[in-house]
Amino acid sequence: MVLTEINGIINQPSPYSVSETLDRLVTVLQAKGITIFARIDQKIEAEKLELSLHPTQLLLCGSPQTGTPLMVAEPAIAPELPLKVLAWEAANGNVWLSYNDFLYLQQWFSLSDEQ
């Protein structure tokens, strides 16, 4: 497994389809009590406009119990919350899971380790 990071975005390969990747992630997140706010199939949205897009789905998730104190400490972090996770298929058929690196966000917003 090869992780890559570009400008604070972690890209992790997935051996599953875009849908199955997010299905599996949702199962894990819900088991941990994390709220799923939305799941957007961007390929379907593109098709509505007669545009072509490889399978791409965006998941918005988080925990108000965790996110709210972060926004109290640093209101400018709000546009990054809820967390966003993107599952997408590259032109070569490889599937990736992309998300913000939490350490990058911590540094970007000068958050303490406790936060």
C-alpha positions, 0 to 999 in steps of 0.5 A, spaced: 500 500 500 502 506 497 500 513 501 501 519 498 500 526 500 500 532 496 498 539 500 495 536 506 491 531 502 492 524 503 491 519 497 490 512 499 489 506 494 483 502 495 482 495 492 475 496 492 470 499 487 469 507 489 462 504 492 464 499 496 470 503 498 465 508 501 460 502 504 466 499 508 468 506 510 461 508 512 460 501 516 467 503 520 465 510 521 458 508 524 461 503 528 465 508 532 459 513 533 461 518 527 455 521 523 454 521 516 452 527 514 451 526 506 454 522 501 454 525 494 455 521 487 459 526 483 459 521 477 451 521 477 451 529 478 455 530 472 451 525 468 445 530 469 449 535 465 451 530 460 458 530 462 463 524 463 466 523 470 470 517 472 466 514 479 467 519 484 463 519 491 464 524 496 462 523 504 461 528 509 462 525 516 464 527 523 462 528 530 459 535 533 462 533 539 469 533 536 468 538 531 464 544 535 470 545 540 475 545 534 471 551 531 470 554 538 478 554 539 479 556 532 473 558 528 477 559 521 477 551 521 469 551 520 470 550 512 474 544 513 468 541 517 465 536 517 470 532 514 470 530 507 473 523 504 473 522 497 473 515 493 475 516 486 477 512 480 483 514 476 483 514 469 487 507 469 482 504 473 485 504 480 481 507 486 483 512 491 481 514 498 483 522 499 482 526 505 485 531 509 491 529 513 489 531 520 496 533 522 496 538 516 490 541 519 493 541 526 499 545 523 495 550 519 490 552 524 495 552 530 491 547 534 494 544 540 495 536 541 489 536 546 485 539 541 
